[in-house]
């Protein structure tokens, strides 16, 4: 069962009406590297159907990292598959966590509205947690980690070491008033041991079966770390 579930957003605009969605690099880099390593990937969203890509994250924009642009030609087949799956995502209520070895949450501001908050989305993550499956998240998607609670009523993320998009990075973009909540604040309120590096620097934290990345530039480091974690946990046939 070498299958990983990706959970992406359907939300396509900020409070000010500016377009948003999935951050392409955070979605595509793990997809390309993990498919290249032989893992199967299914992509789900709260509504199913099309998952919008944030136009600012496209390769011809300045927010896309140079490494992503340079490496795209090496993963043409995987990238084409990744993009086609965004066009026809599965509704997350139609999937069973027991059919997957791990779950991954790519970022993008859009996920703050639906993936991180909708009850059915949180319930899916809780299913993975109850089955002791590995959980991976990056950037704004790390906000969902604050939602699940244990049988003791405490946040699942309490006293876990995590990162995620920082307030300093949000302030640099000038979008702190255009989003429903701050990822950094939400994680701290839930009792997580949050830390981050300087804005736009790659930073990844591993805490047992939980791996989190701070931002888009962390996509490559996170993808490679996850491959190590999966190899340590599972004996592949």
C-alpha positions in Angstrom: 0.0 0.0 0.0 2.5 2.6 -1.2 -0.1 5.3 -1.5 0.0 8.9 -0.1 -3.0 11.2 0.2 -2.7 14.9 -0.7 -5.3 17.3 0.7 -5.6 20.6 -1.2 -7.9 23.6 -1.1 -10.9 24.7 -3.3 -10.8 28.3 -1.9 -9.8 30.9 -4.5 -9.8 34.3 -3.0 -8.5 36.4 -0.1 -10.6 38.7 2.0 -9.8 41.5 -0.4 -10.9 39.5 -3.4 -7.3 38.8 -4.7 -6.9 35.3 -6.1 -5.4 32.5 -4.1 -5.4 28.7 -4.0 -2.9 25.9 -3.8 0.8 27.1 -3.8 2.1 25.1 -6.8 5.7 24.5 -5.6 4.5 23.1 -2.2 2.2 20.7 -4.0 4.2 19.8 -7.1 7.7 19.3 -5.6 6.6 16.5 -3.2 4.4 15.1 -5.8 7.2 14.9 -8.4 9.8 13.5 -5.9 7.5 11.0 -4.3 6.1 9.7 -7.6 9.6 9.4 -8.9 10.3 7.3 -5.8 7.5 4.9 -6.7 4.7 6.1 -4.5 1.1 6.4 -5.7 -0.7 9.7 -4.9 -4.4 10.6 -4.7 -5.5 14.2 -4.4 -8.6 15.2 -2.5 -10.2 18.5 -1.5 -13.2 19.6 0.6 -15.5 19.9 -2.4 -13.8 17.7 -4.9 -13.4 18.9 -8.5 -11.0 21.7 -9.5 -8.4 22.9 -7.0 -7.3 26.4 -8.0 -3.6 27.2 -8.2 -2.5 30.6 -6.7 -1.4 32.5 -9.9 1.5 34.1 -7.9 3.0 30.6 -7.5 3.3 29.9 -11.2 6.8 29.3 -12.6 6.8 32.6 -14.6 6.2 34.6 -11.4 8.8 36.0 -9.1 7.6 34.1 -6.0 8.5 30.8 -7.6 12.0 29.6 -6.5 14.7 29.3 -9.1 15.3 25.7 -8.1 11.7 24.8 -9.0 11.9 26.4 -12.4 15.3 24.8 -13.1 14.1 21.3 -12.1 10.8 21.2 -13.8 12.2 19.8 -17.1 13.6 16.8 -15.2 10.1 15.8 -13.9 7.9 16.5 -16.9 5.8 13.3 -16.6 5.3 13.7 -12.9 4.4 17.4 -13.1 1.9 16.7 -15.9 0.2 14.1 -13.7 0.3 16.4 -10.7 -1.5 19.2 -12.6 -4.1 16.9 -14.1 -5.0 15.6 -10.6 -5.6 19.2 -9.4 -8.3 19.6 -12.1 -10.3 16.6 -10.9 -9.7 16.1 -7.2 -11.7 13.6 -5.2 -14.0 14.9 -2.5 -12.3 14.1 0.8 -15.5 12.7 2.3 -15.1 9.8 -0.2 -11.8 8.5 1.0 -10.7 6.1 3.7 -7.6 6.9 5.7 -6.9 3.1 6.1 -6.1 2.9 2.4 -3.1 5.3 2.7 0.2 5.1 4.4 0.4 8.9 5.1 -1.3 12.2 4.5 0.2 15.4 3.1 -1.1 19.0 3.3 0.3 21.4 0.7 0.0 25.1 1.5 -1.3 28.2 -0.1 -3.4 30.9 1.6 -6.6 29.2 0.3 -6.3 26.3 2.7 -6.9 28.6 5.7 -10.6 28.9 4.8 -11.5 25.2 4.1 -8.9 22.6 4.6 -7.8 24.0 8.0 -11.3 24.7 9.3 -14.1 22.5 7.9 -15.1 19.7 10.2 -15.0 17.0 7.6 -11.5 18.0 6.7 -10.4 17.9 10.4 -12.1 14.5 10.8 -10.1 13.0 8.0 -6.9 14.1 9.7 -8.1 12.7 13.0 -8.6 9.3 11.2 -4.9 9.3 10.2 -3.9 10.3 13.7 -6.0 7.5 15.3 -4.4 5.0 12.9 -0.9 6.3 13.8 -0.2 7.2 10.2 2.5 9.8 9.3 1.3 13.4 8.8 3.1 16.0 6.7 2.3 19.6 6.2 3.9 22.8 4.8 3.4 26.6 5.1 -0.2 27.7 5.6 -1.5 24.1 5.7 0.2 23.6 9.0 -2.7 25.5 10.5 -4.8 22.3 10.3 -2.6 20.7 12.9 -4.0 22.9 15.6 -7.6 21.5 15.1 -7.6 17.8 16.2 -8.0 17.0 19.9 -7.2 13.9 21.8 -9.4 11.9 24.2 -8.1 14.1 27.0 -9.6 17.2 25.3 -6.1 18.6 24.7 -4.9 19.7 21.2 -3.1 16.8 19.4 -0.3 19.3 18.5 0.4 20.3 22.1 4.1 20.0 23.0 4.9 18.8 19.5 7.7 20.5 17.6 6.4 22.2 14.4 6.9 25.0 12.0 4.7 26.8 9.5 4.3 30.1 7.7 5.5 32.8 10.2 3.9 36.1 11.1 7.1 37.8 9.9 6.5 36.3 6.4 2.8 37.2 6.5 3.7 40.8 7.4 6.2 41.0 4.6 3.5 40.1 2.1 1.1 42.6 3.7 -1.6 40.0 4.0 -2.1 39.7 7.7 -5.5 41.4 7.5 -6.6 39.4 4.4 -6.7 35.9 6.0 -8.9 34.3 8.6 -6.1 33.5 11.1 -2.3 33.5 11.5 -0.8 30.0 11.3 1.9 30.9 13.8 -0.6 32.2 16.3 -2.9 29.3 15.9 -0.2 26.7 16.5 1.1 28.6 19.6 -2.5 28.9 21.0 -2.8 25.1 20.6 0.3 24.5 22.7 2.7 23.5 19.9 6.4 24.1 20.2 6.5 26.4 17.2 9.8 27.7 15.7 10.8 29.2 12.4 13.8 30.6 10.5 14.2 34.0 8.8 11.6 34.7 6.1 12.0 32.8 2.8 14.6 30.4 4.3 14.2 26.6 4.0 13.2 25.1 7.4 11.8 21.7 8.2 11.1 20.0 11.5 10.6 16.3 12.1 8.8 15.2 15.3 8.5 11.4 15.1 5.8 10.8 12.4 5.1 14.5 11.9 7.1 16.5 9.4 6.4 20.2 8.8 7.9 22.8 6.5 7.9 26.6 7.0 7.3 27.9 3.5 7.6 27.2 -0.3 11.4 27.2 -0.3 11.2 24.3 2.2 9.4 22.1 -0.3 12.5 20.3 -1.5 13.9 19.7 2.0 10.5 18.5 3.3 10.0 16.1 0.3 13.4 14.5 0.9 12.9 14.3 4.6 9.5 12.5 4.1 11.1 9.9 1.9 13.6 9.1 4.8 10.8 9.0 7.3 8.7 6.6 5.2 11.6 4.4 4.6 12.3 4.2 8.3 8.6 3.4 9.1 7.6 1.0 6.3 9.3 -2.0 4.7 8.5 -1.6 1.1 8.0 -4.6 -1.2 
